[in-house]
Amino acid sequence: MKYTINHKIISILSCVMMLSTCFVGCKQEKVLTTTKHVQHIDSLNILAFDFLRKRAWEHCYTLAKKADSLATLHTYKKGQAKSLRIQAHYWNNKNKLDSVFRVLKQSEQLEQSNKNYKGLLAVYNTKALLFKKNEFYDDALENYKKGLAIIDSSITEKQQSRTHVNIANVYTVTGIYDSAVYHYQKSLLLNKQEVIDRQTIVTYVNLGNVYSLSNNYKLAEFYYTKALDHYKEKANIVQEAKLYNNLGALFYEKSDDEKSLAYFKKSIALKEKIGDSFQLARGYLNIAELYVERDADLTINYLDKAALYFNAQKDSSYIAKIHISKATIYQNNNQIKKAKAELAKALALSKNASNLTVERYLAKKQSEFAFNEGNYKKAYEYQLVYEVLNDSVFNEQKLWEMAASEKEYHSQVKKAEISLLEKDRALAEEIASRKESENKKLYAYLFAFAIILCLVVIIAIYFYKLKKAANQLAEQQKIVLKQKIQNLVNDQEIEIINATLSAKKKEKEEISKELHNNIGSLLTSVKFHFQAFDKNIIEEHEGTKKLYEKTNQILDNVTDEVRNISHRFDKDPIPDFNLENAITSFSKKIENQQLKVSTTIHGLENFENSQISIFIFRILQELVNNVLKHAAASELSINITRNTDQINMMVEDNGKGFDIQKEESGIGLKNLKKQLATIDGSCHIDSNESRGTIINIDIPIQ
């Protein structure tokens, strides 16, 4: 007896150790599989972001949506939130602001639930950027400030510095220069780098721009010069040229023509070196404007240099303006013939330019020439034309202002609509969530009660059969005893009777042992789970309470009669079937020159459930046959992964796809879903007629 108990203890400990080993192995396998999915989702998001920067919007959206689906499937919140932020830029390009802020709200909720504060900062910055693009400057500032309010070790000072720059840029656009300066300075204080980086230099330039706009020329010069010195160290000729031009414009505003000219010339020299023709032409015009009243020949020389570029570009408006400037110079120097020639060229070009400003200048100049020649009638007529054109320019400006006001009005209306849609959506989601939660609870209790009732019925039938067998055994014993009394004389018959009684006794002991070791433990487990139901919910429903008490009493009665029962499993009648080898062999058979097949299998090395294996293999065959028949694909990917309690199968092709709604009623999809429903499996299909198909199937294995 002692040996038997020790042997049982050793067996139990061995089983526990085996289960622990299996659990650790499954857990390691799950970690490896999860890491692979995370890497795949991250790579899809990186590729989608590259397409975003290239403005390849459709490719960007397709990849981001695919990353979103996979991240949702594998509960990778960080990857899903990032894909949603990328989708927001796509919807902004489509001018669908309600979709923009819907996906950004989802991204924000995911980052908050995951406590990923770095991702939350990215959400606020994306919101602010898109608000700024749509000229919602107050909302942009609000979201940038939300980002600054996040206090967490994952947020670096460099990221905070960049947010201050973004806020300062908004204040600059809206003309609040003091606040812009404050945030630029905060950015510099936070961005403490041993080597001056690009962000710091750009901040110096921005400070110069702000101080220039607010007429603080001394500080503007200081920051322009500081940025210029750093660009010289980095040998960035393009930025050097721009800063020399900024300094030239700054001193032009200060009426310091000498310094202005010197800086413009330095800018031109660098632009000639890098071959920036347009900026070079603009530089020539800047210098020509400086020399207008001091050196006519030099002014005309720079105007001619600028004209060479604009002639090459066939820019009629700029060329006409250059001819008008030259006409003015010749007129001021009493070179009337040359002035008229330049004016005639400007008139010829103005016919193609369709520029009210050019036509207005021409009318004014023609009036001046006619007046100087004593042709007062013509001078009056041209003056009237000038006045009409002047009014047109004024009216055009007014129209622009009205259009801007109307745009602002529509922006506010759109913003209000978005806010209303968000509130309605949030309310609908909350109602649906509550209703779903209540339904789940109700279905769970109904299902549990149904299972318990079925178990009680099964146990009752089993006991009935056992009682019937016991009665039959008792009758047989009576017959044997009767025969024993009648045949006492015959020793041989007595031995036969004794042997029969012994066999029957042994059979009875076996039945008793089975009753003692099997059913009892099963009933104890049932009663344990049954008593785990929520007492509060049972008390609220009178009918449920009576059913609960009655069922509990039945279980008590049955448990009193049966103590132990051993549970035996019949061996699987289906022969061994190696799923991994079958899939690998199948993939090699279908691959050819027209179809490249890649197969990835994880966790099936020791999988021995033959029934599930054959079911999975048949489903895979059907899916692949559909691809071969209908998809016209060149690439096919098969991924089989075993998780803790299920097997995930993903089949993806790059074929022509199909409309899921049209094919929903098809026989193929119906049969697939019907087969999966028999084992509580699930199926998710993502397909479109303009791209391939992804079919994702989860099959429970317990």
C-alpha positions as CSV (number, residue, x, y, z in Angstrom):
1,M,0.0,0.0,0.0
2,K,2.8,2.4,0.9
3,Y,4.6,1.5,-2.3
4,T,1.5,2.3,-4.3
5,I,1.0,5.7,-2.6
6,N,4.7,6.6,-3.2
7,H,4.4,5.5,-6.8
8,K,1.3,7.8,-7.3
9,I,3.1,10.8,-5.7
10,I,6.1,10.3,-8.0
11,S,3.8,10.0,-11.1
12,I,2.0,13.3,-10.1
13,L,5.3,15.1,-9.6
14,S,6.5,13.9,-13.0
15,C,3.3,15.2,-14.6
16,V,3.7,18.5,-12.9
17,M,7.3,18.8,-14.1
18,M,6.3,17.9,-17.7
19,L,3.5,20.4,-17.7
20,S,5.9,23.1,-16.4
21,T,8.5,22.3,-19.1
22,C,5.8,22.5,-21.8
23,F,4.5,25.8,-20.4
24,V,8.0,27.3,-20.4
25,G,8.6,26.0,-23.9
26,C,5.3,27.4,-25.2
27,K,6.0,30.7,-23.5
28,Q,9.4,31.0,-25.1
29,E,7.9,30.1,-28.5
30,K,5.2,32.7,-28.0
31,V,7.8,35.4,-27.2
32,L,9.8,34.6,-30.3
33,T,6.6,34.7,-32.5
34,T,5.5,38.0,-30.9
35,T,8.9,39.6,-31.6
36,K,8.7,38.5,-35.2
37,H,5.2,40.1,-35.6
38,V,6.4,43.3,-33.9
39,Q,9.3,43.6,-36.2
40,H,7.1,43.0,-39.3
41,I,4.6,45.7,-38.1
42,D,7.3,48.2,-37.4
43,S,8.9,47.7,-40.8
44,L,5.5,48.3,-42.5
45,N,5.0,51.5,-40.5
46,I,8.6,52.7,-41.5
47,L,7.9,52.0,-45.2
48,A,4.5,53.7,-45.0
49,F,6.2,56.8,-43.4
50,D,8.7,56.9,-46.3
51,F,5.8,56.9,-48.8
52,L,4.2,59.7,-46.7
53,R,7.3,61.9,-47.1
54,K,7.3,61.2,-50.8
55,R,3.6,62.1,-51.0
56,A,2.7,58.7,-52.4
57,W,-0.5,58.7,-50.5
58,E,-2.2,55.5,-51.7
59,H,0.9,53.4,-51.1
60,C,1.3,55.1,-47.7
61,Y,-2.3,54.3,-46.7
62,T,-2.3,50.7,-47.9
63,L,0.8,49.9,-45.8
64,A,-0.4,51.8,-42.8
65,K,-3.7,50.0,-42.9
66,K,-2.0,46.6,-43.2
67,A,0.2,47.4,-40.2
68,D,-3.0,48.5,-38.3
69,S,-4.7,45.2,-39.1
70,L,-1.8,43.1,-38.0
71,A,-1.1,45.2,-34.9
72,T,-4.8,44.8,-33.9
73,L,-4.6,41.1,-34.5
74,H,-1.5,40.6,-32.3
75,T,-2.5,43.3,-29.7
76,Y,0.5,45.5,-30.5
77,K,-0.8,48.8,-29.3
78,K,2.3,50.9,-30.0
79,G,2.4,49.7,-33.7
80,Q,-1.3,50.3,-34.1
81,A,-1.1,53.8,-32.7
82,K,1.7,54.7,-35.0
83,S,-0.1,53.4,-38.1
84,L,-3.2,55.5,-37.1
85,R,-1.0,58.6,-37.0
86,I,0.2,57.9,-40.5
87,Q,-3.4,57.4,-41.7
88,A,-4.3,60.8,-40.2
89,H,-1.9,62.5,-42.7
90,Y,-3.6,60.5,-45.5
91,W,-7.1,61.7,-44.5
92,N,-5.8,65.3,-44.2
93,N,-4.6,65.1,-47.8
94,K,-8.1,64.0,-48.7
95,N,-9.6,67.0,-46.8
96,K,-11.6,64.6,-44.5
97,L,-11.0,66.3,-41.2
98,D,-13.5,64.2,-39.3
99,S,-11.6,61.0,-40.3
100,V,-8.3,62.8,-39.4
101,F,-9.3,63.5,-35.8
102,R,-11.1,60.2,-35.4
103,V,-8.0,58.1,-36.1
104,L,-5.9,60.5,-33.9
105,K,-8.3,60.0,-31.0
106,Q,-8.0,56.2,-31.4
107,S,-4.2,56.6,-31.4
108,E,-4.3,58.8,-28.3
109,Q,-6.4,56.3,-26.4
110,L,-4.1,53.4,-27.3
111,E,-1.0,55.4,-26.2
112,Q,-2.7,56.3,-22.9
113,S,-3.8,52.8,-22.2
114,N,-0.3,51.5,-22.9
115,K,1.3,54.4,-20.9
116,N,3.6,55.2,-23.8
117,Y,4.2,58.9,-23.2
118,K,6.7,59.2,-26.0
119,G,3.9,58.0,-28.4
120,L,1.4,60.3,-26.7
121,L,3.7,63.3,-27.4
122,A,3.8,62.2,-31.1
123,V,0.0,62.2,-31.1
124,Y,-0.2,65.7,-29.8
125,N,2.4,67.0,-32.2
126,T,0.6,65.3,-35.2
127,K,-2.7,66.9,-34.1
128,A,-1.1,70.3,-33.7
129,L,0.7,70.1,-37.1
130,L,-2.6,69.2,-38.9
131,F,-4.5,71.9,-37.0
132,K,-1.8,74.4,-38.1
133,K,-2.0,73.2,-41.7
134,N,-5.8,73.8,-41.6
135,E,-5.2,77.3,-40.0
136,F,-6.7,76.3,-36.6
137,Y,-3.9,78.1,-34.7
138,D,-5.5,78.1,-31.3
139,D,-6.1,74.3,-31.4
140,A,-2.5,73.8,-32.7
141,L,-1.1,75.7,-29.7
142,E,-3.4,73.8,-27.3
143,N,-2.0,70.4,-28.5
144,Y,1.6,71.6,-28.5
145,K,1.2,72.7,-24.9
146,K,-0.4,69.3,-24.0
147,G,2.8,67.7,-25.3
148,L,4.9,70.0,-23.1
149,A,2.8,69.2,-20.1
150,I,3.8,65.5,-20.2
151,I,6.3,64.7,-17.5
152,D,8.0,61.4,-18.0
153,S,11.6,60.2,-18.2
154,S,11.0,58.9,-21.8
155,I,10.5,62.5,-23.0
156,T,14.0,64.0,-23.8
157,E,14.9,67.6,-23.5
158,K,15.6,67.6,-27.2
159,Q,12.0,66.6,-27.9
160,Q,10.7,69.3,-25.5
161,S,13.0,71.8,-27.3
162,R,11.5,70.9,-30.7
163,T,8.0,71.4,-29.3
164,H,8.9,74.9,-28.1
165,V,10.1,75.6,-31.7
166,N,6.8,74.4,-33.1
167,I,4.9,76.7,-30.6
168,A,7.1,79.7,-31.5
169,N,6.4,79.1,-35.3
170,V,2.7,79.3,-34.6
171,Y,3.1,82.5,-32.7
172,T,5.2,83.9,-35.5
173,V,2.5,83.2,-38.1
174,T,-0.1,84.8,-35.9
175,G,2.0,87.9,-35.3
176,I,2.5,87.4,-31.5
177,Y,6.2,88.1,-31.6
178,D,6.9,88.3,-27.8
179,S,5.6,84.8,-27.2
180,A,7.5,83.5,-30.2
181,V,10.8,84.9,-28.8
182,Y,10.0,83.3,-25.4
183,H,9.6,79.8,-26.9
184,Y,12.6,80.1,-29.2
185,Q,14.7,81.0,-26.2
186,K,13.3,78.1,-24.2
187,S,14.2,75.8,-27.1
188,L,17.8,77.0,-27.0
189,L,18.0,76.5,-23.2
190,L,16.7,72.9,-23.5
191,N,18.7,71.9,-26.5
192,K,22.1,71.7,-24.8
193,Q,24.5,70.0,-27.3
194,E,28.2,69.9,-27.2
195,V,28.2,70.3,-31.0
196,I,25.7,72.9,-32.3
197,D,23.1,71.0,-34.3
198,R,20.8,72.0,-37.1
199,Q,17.9,72.7,-34.9
200,T,19.8,75.3,-32.9
201,I,21.1,77.1,-36.0
202,V,17.6,77.2,-37.5
203,T,16.3,78.6,-34.1
204,Y,18.9,81.4,-34.4
205,V,17.6,82.2,-37.9
206,N,14.0,82.2,-36.7
207,L,14.9,84.6,-33.9
208,G,16.5,86.9,-36.4
209,N,13.3,86.8,-38.5
210,V,11.1,87.5,-35.5
211,Y,13.2,90.4,-34.4
212,S,13.3,91.8,-38.0
213,L,9.5,91.6,-38.2
214,S,9.2,93.5,-34.9
215,N,11.8,96.1,-36.1
216,N,14.4,95.2,-33.5
217,Y,17.2,95.3,-36.1
218,K,20.1,95.1,-33.6
219,L,19.0,91.7,-32.2
220,A,18.0,90.5,-35.6
221,E,21.5,91.2,-36.9
222,F,23.0,89.5,-33.8
223,Y,21.1,86.2,-34.4
224,Y,21.5,86.3,-38.2
225,T,25.3,86.7,-37.7
226,K,25.4,83.9,-35.1
227,A,23.6,81.5,-37.5
228,L,25.9,82.6,-40.4
229,D,29.0,81.8,-38.4
230,H,27.8,78.3,-37.7
231,Y,26.8,77.7,-41.4
232,K,30.3,78.8,-42.3
233,E,31.8,76.2,-40.0
234,K,29.7,73.6,-41.6
235,A,30.4,74.9,-45.1
236,N,26.7,75.1,-45.9
237,I,26.9,77.6,-48.9
238,V,23.2,77.5,-49.6
239,Q,22.2,78.7,-46.1
240,E,25.1,81.2,-46.1
241,A,23.7,82.8,-49.3
242,K,20.2,83.0,-47.8
243,L,21.5,84.6,-44.6
244,Y,23.6,87.2,-46.5
245,N,20.4,88.1,-48.4
246,N,18.5,88.4,-45.0
247,L,21.2,90.7,-43.7
248,G,21.1,92.8,-46.9
249,A,17.3,93.1,-46.6
250,L,17.7,94.0,-42.9
251,F,20.1,96.9,-43.6
252,Y,17.9,98.0,-46.5
253,E,15.1,98.4,-44.0
254,K,17.5,100.4,-41.7
255,S,18.4,102.6,-44.8
256,D,22.0,101.6,-44.5
257,D,22.6,101.2,-48.2
258,E,26.3,100.6,-48.0
259,K,26.1,97.5,-45.7
260,S,23.0,96.3,-47.5
261,L,24.8,96.4,-50.9
262,A,27.8,94.6,-49.4
263,Y,25.7,91.7,-48.0
264,F,23.7,91.5,-51.3
265,K,26.9,91.2,-53.3
266,K,28.2,88.4,-50.9
267,S,24.9,86.6,-51.4
268,I,25.1,86.9,-55.2
269,A,28.7,85.6,-55.2
270,L,27.6,82.5,-53.3
271,K,24.5,82.0,-55.5
272,E,26.7,82.2,-58.6
273,K,28.9,79.6,-57.1
274,I,26.1,77.1,-56.4
275,G,24.2,77.9,-59.6
276,D,20.9,79.0,-58.0
277,S,19.5,81.0,-60.9
278,F,16.2,82.1,-59.4
279,Q,17.7,83.4,-56.2
280,L,20.5,85.0,-58.2
281,A,18.0,86.9,-60.3
282,R,16.2,88.1,-57.1
283,G,19.6,89.2,-55.8
284,Y,20.2,91.2,-58.9
285,L,16.8,92.9,-58.5
286,N,17.7,93.7,-54.8
287,I,20.9,95.4,-55.8
288,A,19.2,97.3,-58.7
289,E,16.7,98.7,-56.2
290,L,19.5,100.0,-54.0
291,Y,21.3,101.7,-57.0
292,V,18.2,103.3,-58.5
293,E,18.8,106.8,-57.2
294,R,22.7,106.6,-57.2
295,D,24.0,105.0,-60.3
296,A,21.6,104.5,-63.3
297,D,24.1,102.6,-65.4
298,L,24.9,100.1,-62.7
299,T,21.2,99.7,-61.9
300,I,20.4,98.9,-65.5
301,N,23.3,96.5,-65.6
302,Y,21.8,94.5,-62.7
303,L,18.3,94.7,-64.2
304,D,19.7,93.2,-67.5
305,K,21.4,90.4,-65.5
306,A,18.1,89.6,-63.8
307,A,16.2,89.8,-67.1
308,L,18.5,87.1,-68.6
309,Y,17.1,84.5,-66.1
310,F,13.5,85.6,-66.4
311,N,13.7,85.5,-70.2
312,A,15.0,82.0,-70.0
313,Q,12.0,81.1,-67.8
314,K,9.6,83.1,-70.0
315,D,8.2,85.0,-67.0
316,S,6.4,87.9,-68.7
317,S,5.4,89.6,-65.4
318,Y,8.9,90.0,-64.1
319,I,10.3,91.0,-67.5
320,A,7.6,93.6,-67.9
321,K,8.4,95.0,-64.4
322,I,12.1,95.2,-65.3
323,H,11.3,97.2,-68.5
324,I,9.1,99.6,-66.5
325,S,12.0,100.1,-64.0
326,K,14.4,100.8,-66.9
327,A,11.8,103.2,-68.4
328,T,11.6,105.1,-65.1
329,I,15.4,105.4,-64.9
330,Y,15.7,106.7,-68.5
331,Q,12.8,109.1,-67.8
332,N,14.5,110.5,-64.7
333,N,17.7,111.0,-66.8
334,N,15.7,112.7,-69.6
335,Q,16.4,109.9,-72.0
336,I,12.9,110.0,-73.3
337,K,13.5,107.9,-76.4
338,K,15.0,105.0,-74.5
339,A,12.3,105.4,-71.9
340,K,9.6,105.0,-74.5
341,A,11.3,102.0,-76.0
342,E,11.3,100.3,-72.7
343,L,7.7,101.2,-72.1
344,A,6.7,99.8,-75.5
345,K,8.4,96.5,-74.6
346,A,6.6,96.4,-71.3
347,L,3.3,97.1,-73.1
348,A,3.9,94.2,-75.5
349,L,4.7,91.9,-72.6
350,S,1.7,93.0,-70.5
351,K,-0.7,91.7,-73.0
352,N,0.4,88.1,-72.2
353,A,1.0,88.7,-68.5
354,S,-2.6,89.5,-67.4
355,N,-1.2,91.3,-64.3
356,L,-3.2,94.2,-62.9
357,T,-0.2,95.6,-61.1
358,V,1.9,95.7,-64.3
359,E,-1.0,97.3,-66.3
360,R,-1.5,99.9,-63.5
361,Y,2.2,100.9,-63.6
362,L,2.1,101.1,-67.4
363,A,-0.9,103.3,-67.4
364,K,0.7,105.7,-64.9
365,K,3.9,105.9,-66.9
366,Q,2.0,106.5,-70.2
367,S,0.1,109.3,-68.4
368,E,3.4,110.9,-67.2
369,F,5.0,110.7,-70.7
370,A,1.9,112.2,-72.4
371,F,1.8,115.0,-69.8
372,N,5.5,115.8,-70.3
373,E,5.0,115.9,-74.1
374,G,2.1,118.4,-73.6
375,N,-0.6,115.9,-74.8
376,Y,-2.9,116.5,-71.8
377,K,-5.9,114.7,-73.4
378,K,-3.9,111.5,-73.6
379,A,-2.4,112.1,-70.2
380,Y,-6.0,112.4,-68.8
381,E,-7.1,109.2,-70.6
382,Y,-4.2,107.2,-69.2
383,Q,-4.8,108.7,-65.8
384,L,-8.4,107.5,-65.9
385,V,-7.2,104.0,-66.9
386,Y,-4.7,104.1,-64.0
387,E,-7.5,105.1,-61.6
388,V,-9.7,102.2,-62.8
389,L,-6.9,99.7,-62.5
390,N,-6.0,101.1,-59.1
391,D,-9.6,100.5,-58.0
392,S,-9.4,97.0,-59.5
393,V,-6.3,96.2,-57.5
394,F,-8.0,97.6,-54.4
395,N,-11.1,95.5,-55.1
396,E,-9.1,92.4,-55.8
397,Q,-7.4,92.9,-52.5
398,K,-10.8,93.3,-50.8
399,L,-11.9,90.1,-52.5
400,W,-8.9,88.2,-51.2
401,E,-9.7,89.6,-47.7
402,M,-13.3,88.5,-48.1
403,A,-12.2,85.1,-49.3
404,A,-9.9,84.7,-46.3
405,S,-12.7,85.7,-43.9
406,E,-15.0,83.2,-45.6
407,K,-12.4,80.5,-45.3
408,E,-12.0,81.3,-41.6
409,Y,-15.8,81.1,-41.2
410,H,-16.0,77.7,-43.0
411,S,-13.0,76.5,-40.9
412,Q,-14.9,77.3,-37.7
413,V,-18.1,75.6,-39.0
414,K,-16.1,72.5,-40.0
415,K,-14.4,72.5,-36.6
416,A,-17.9,72.6,-34.9
417,E,-19.1,69.8,-37.1
418,I,-16.1,67.7,-36.2
419,S,-16.6,68.3,-32.5
420,L,-20.3,67.3,-32.8
421,L,-19.4,64.2,-34.7
422,E,-16.9,63.2,-32.1
423,K,-19.4,63.7,-29.3
424,D,-22.1,61.6,-31.2
425,R,-19.6,58.9,-31.9
426,A,-18.3,58.7,-28.3
427,L,-22.0,58.5,-27.0
428,A,-22.8,55.7,-29.5
429,E,-19.6,53.8,-28.6
430,E,-20.4,54.0,-24.9
431,I,-24.0,52.8,-25.4
432,A,-22.9,49.9,-27.6
433,S,-20.2,49.0,-25.2
434,R,-22.6,48.8,-22.2
435,K,-25.1,46.8,-24.2
436,E,-22.4,44.4,-25.4
437,S,-21.1,44.0,-21.8
438,E,-24.6,43.2,-20.5
439,N,-25.3,40.7,-23.3
440,K,-22.0,38.9,-22.7
441,K,-22.8,38.5,-19.0
442,L,-26.3,37.2,-19.8
443,Y,-25.0,34.8,-22.4
444,A,-22.2,33.5,-20.2
445,Y,-24.6,32.6,-17.4
446,L,-27.1,31.0,-19.7
447,F,-24.4,29.0,-21.3
448,A,-23.0,27.9,-17.9
449,F,-26.4,26.8,-16.7
450,A,-27.0,24.8,-19.9
451,I,-23.6,23.0,-19.5
452,I,-24.4,22.2,-15.8
453,L,-27.8,20.8,-16.7
454,C,-26.3,18.7,-19.5
455,L,-23.7,17.3,-17.0
456,V,-26.4,16.5,-14.5
457,V,-28.5,14.7,-17.1
458,I,-25.4,12.7,-18.3
459,I,-24.5,11.8,-14.7
460,A,-28.1,10.7,-14.0
461,I,-28.1,8.5,-17.1
462,Y,-24.7,7.0,-16.2
463,F,-25.9,6.2,-12.6
464,Y,-29.1,4.6,-14.0
465,K,-27.0,2.3,-16.2
466,L,-24.7,1.5,-13.3
467,K,-27.6,0.7,-11.1
468,K,-29.1,-1.5,-13.8
469,A,-25.8,-3.3,-14.1
470,A,-25.6,-3.8,-10.4
471,N,-29.1,-5.2,-10.3
472,Q,-28.2,-7.6,-13.1
473,L,-25.1,-8.6,-11.1
474,A,-27.2,-9.2,-8.0
475,E,-29.6,-11.5,-10.0
476,Q,-26.7,-13.4,-11.4
477,Q,-25.2,-13.9,-7.9
478,K,-28.6,-15.2,-6.7
479,I,-28.7,-17.7,-9.5
480,V,-25.1,-18.8,-8.8
481,L,-25.8,-19.3,-5.1
482,K,-28.9,-21.3,-5.9
483,Q,-26.9,-23.5,-8.3
484,K,-24.2,-23.8,-5.6
485,I,-26.8,-25.2,-3.1
486,Q,-28.2,-27.6,-5.7
487,N,-24.8,-29.0,-6.7
488,L,-23.0,-29.3,-3.4
489,V,-22.4,-32.9,-4.1
490,N,-20.3,-32.4,-7.1
491,D,-16.9,-31.0,-6.1
492,Q,-16.1,-30.0,-9.6
493,E,-19.3,-28.0,-9.9
494,I,-18.6,-26.4,-6.6
495,E,-15.2,-25.2,-7.8
496,I,-16.7,-23.8,-11.0
497,I,-19.3,-21.9,-8.9
498,N,-16.6,-20.6,-6.6
499,A,-14.5,-19.4,-9.6
500,T,-17.6,-17.7,-11.1
501,L,-18.4,-16.0,-7.8
502,S,-14.8,-14.9,-7.5
503,A,-14.9,-13.4,-11.0
504,K,-18.2,-11.7,-10.4
505,K,-16.9,-10.3,-7.1
506,K,-13.8,-9.0,-8.9
507,E,-15.9,-7.4,-11.6
508,K,-18.1,-5.8,-8.9
509,E,-15.0,-4.5,-7.2
510,E,-13.8,-3.1,-10.5
511,I,-17.1,-1.3,-11.1
512,S,-17.0,0.0,-7.5
513,K,-13.4,1.2,-8.0
514,E,-14.4,3.0,-11.2
515,L,-17.3,4.6,-9.5
516,H,-15.1,5.6,-6.6
517,N,-12.2,7.0,-8.6
518,N,-13.8,8.6,-11.7
519,I,-17.2,10.2,-11.3
520,G,-16.5,11.5,-7.8
521,S,-13.6,13.8,-8.9
522,L,-15.6,14.9,-11.9
523,L,-18.5,15.9,-9.7
524,T,-16.2,17.6,-7.2
525,S,-14.8,19.7,-10.1
526,V,-18.3,20.5,-11.4
527,K,-19.5,21.5,-8.0
528,F,-16.4,23.7,-7.5
529,H,-17.0,25.6,-10.7
530,F,-20.7,25.7,-10.1
531,Q,-20.3,27.3,-6.7
532,A,-18.0,29.9,-8.3
533,F,-20.9,31.7,-9.8
534,D,-21.6,35.3,-8.7
535,K,-24.0,35.0,-5.7
536,N,-25.3,38.5,-6.2
537,I,-26.5,37.9,-9.7
538,I,-28.1,34.5,-8.6
539,E,-29.9,36.3,-5.8
540,E,-31.4,38.9,-8.1
541,H,-33.3,36.3,-10.3
542,E,-35.7,34.1,-8.3
543,G,-36.0,31.4,-11.0
544,T,-32.2,31.2,-11.3
545,K,-31.8,30.9,-7.5
546,K,-34.3,27.9,-7.3
547,L,-32.6,26.2,-10.3
548,Y,-29.2,26.9,-8.6
549,E,-30.3,25.4,-5.3
550,K,-32.0,22.4,-6.9
551,T,-29.0,21.6,-9.1
552,N,-26.6,22.0,-6.1
553,Q,-28.8,19.5,-4.1
554,I,-28.6,17.0,-6.9
555,L,-24.8,17.3,-7.0
556,D,-24.7,16.8,-3.2
557,N,-26.8,13.6,-3.5
558,V,-24.7,12.2,-6.3
559,T,-21.4,13.1,-4.6
560,D,-22.6,11.3,-1.4
561,E,-23.0,8.0,-3.4
562,V,-19.8,8.2,-5.5
563,R,-16.3,9.1,-4.1
564,N,-13.6,8.5,-6.7
565,I,-13.5,7.7,-10.3
566,S,-10.6,7.4,-12.8
567,H,-10.8,9.1,-16.1
568,R,-9.5,7.2,-19.0
569,F,-9.0,8.4,-22.6
570,D,-9.3,6.2,-25.6
571,K,-6.4,6.5,-28.0
572,D,-6.9,8.5,-31.1
573,P,-8.2,6.2,-33.8
574,I,-6.7,8.3,-36.5
575,P,-3.1,7.3,-37.4
576,D,-0.3,9.8,-36.7
577,F,-0.2,12.8,-39.1
578,N,2.8,15.2,-39.1
579,L,1.3,18.6,-40.0
580,E,4.6,20.4,-40.4
581,N,6.0,17.9,-42.9
582,A,2.7,17.8,-44.8
583,I,2.6,21.6,-45.2
584,T,6.2,21.8,-46.2
585,S,5.8,19.1,-48.9
586,F,2.6,20.7,-50.1
587,S,4.3,24.1,-50.5
588,K,7.1,22.6,-52.6
589,K,4.7,20.9,-54.9
590,I,2.7,24.0,-55.8
591,E,5.7,26.3,-56.3
592,N,6.7,26.9,-59.9
593,Q,8.2,29.6,-62.2
594,Q,5.0,31.7,-62.2
595,L,4.3,31.4,-58.4
596,K,6.9,32.0,-55.6
597,V,5.8,30.3,-52.3
598,S,7.2,31.2,-48.9
599,T,6.3,29.1,-45.9
600,T,6.9,30.0,-42.2
601,I,5.9,27.4,-39.5
602,H,6.3,28.0,-35.8
603,G,5.5,25.7,-32.8
604,L,4.3,22.5,-34.7
605,E,7.4,20.4,-34.0
606,N,5.7,18.3,-31.2
607,F,2.1,18.9,-32.2
608,E,0.3,15.4,-32.2
609,N,-3.4,16.2,-32.4
610,S,-4.1,14.3,-35.6
611,Q,-7.8,15.4,-35.9
612,I,-6.9,19.1,-35.8
613,S,-3.8,18.5,-38.0
614,I,-5.9,17.0,-40.8
615,F,-8.6,19.7,-40.4
616,I,-5.9,22.5,-40.7
617,F,-4.3,20.8,-43.7
618,R,-7.6,20.5,-45.6
619,I,-8.5,24.2,-44.9
620,L,-5.0,25.2,-46.2
621,Q,-5.5,23.1,-49.4
622,E,-8.8,24.8,-50.1
623,L,-7.3,28.3,-49.6
624,V,-4.3,27.6,-51.8
625,N,-6.5,26.1,-54.5
626,N,-8.6,29.2,-54.5
627,V,-5.4,31.3,-55.0
628,L,-4.2,29.1,-57.9
629,K,-7.7,29.2,-59.6
630,H,-8.7,32.8,-59.2
631,A,-6.0,35.2,-57.8
632,A,-3.5,35.2,-60.8
633,A,-0.8,35.8,-58.1
634,S,3.0,35.7,-58.5
635,E,3.7,35.5,-54.8
636,L,2.1,33.4,-52.0
637,S,2.9,33.5,-48.3
638,I,1.9,30.8,-45.8
639,N,2.4,31.5,-42.1
640,I,1.4,28.8,-39.5
641,T,1.9,29.7,-35.8
642,R,1.0,27.7,-32.8
643,N,0.1,29.8,-29.7
644,T,-0.9,28.7,-26.2
645,D,-4.5,27.7,-27.0
646,Q,-4.9,28.1,-30.7
647,I,-3.2,27.8,-34.1
648,N,-3.0,30.9,-36.3
649,M,-2.9,30.5,-40.1
650,M,-2.3,33.4,-42.4
651,V,-2.4,33.0,-46.2
652,E,-1.4,36.1,-48.2
653,D,-1.1,36.6,-52.0
654,N,-0.4,39.6,-54.3
655,G,-3.1,38.7,-56.8
656,K,-6.0,40.7,-58.1
657,G,-8.2,40.3,-54.9
658,F,-12.0,40.4,-54.8
659,D,-14.9,42.4,-53.4
660,I,-15.6,40.8,-50.0
661,Q,-19.2,42.0,-49.9
662,K,-20.0,40.6,-53.3
663,E,-18.4,37.2,-52.6
664,E,-19.8,37.0,-49.0
665,S,-22.7,34.8,-50.3
666,G,-20.4,32.6,-52.4
667,I,-20.3,28.8,-51.7
668,G,-16.6,28.8,-51.1
669,L,-16.6,31.4,-48.2
670,K,-19.8,29.9,-46.8
671,N,-18.2,26.4,-46.6
672,L,-15.0,27.8,-45.1
673,K,-16.9,29.6,-42.3
674,K,-19.2,26.7,-41.8
675,Q,-16.3,24.3,-41.3
676,L,-14.6,26.7,-38.9
677,A,-17.8,27.2,-36.9
678,T,-17.9,23.4,-36.1
679,I,-14.7,23.8,-33.9
680,D,-15.3,27.4,-32.8
681,G,-12.7,28.8,-35.2
682,S,-12.6,32.3,-36.6
683,C,-11.8,33.9,-40.0
684,H,-10.8,37.4,-41.0
685,I,-10.5,38.4,-44.7
686,D,-8.9,41.6,-46.0
687,S,-9.1,41.9,-49.8
688,N,-9.7,44.5,-52.5
689,E,-10.0,44.3,-56.3
690,S,-7.0,46.6,-56.8
691,R,-4.6,44.6,-54.5
692,G,-4.0,41.1,-53.0
693,T,-5.8,39.1,-50.3
694,I,-5.0,38.3,-46.7
695,I,-6.9,35.5,-45.0
696,N,-6.3,35.1,-41.2
697,I,-7.7,32.1,-39.4
698,D,-7.6,31.1,-35.7
699,I,-8.3,27.5,-34.8
700,P,-8.6,26.4,-31.1
701,I,-6.5,23.3,-30.1
702,Q,-7.9,22.6,-26.7
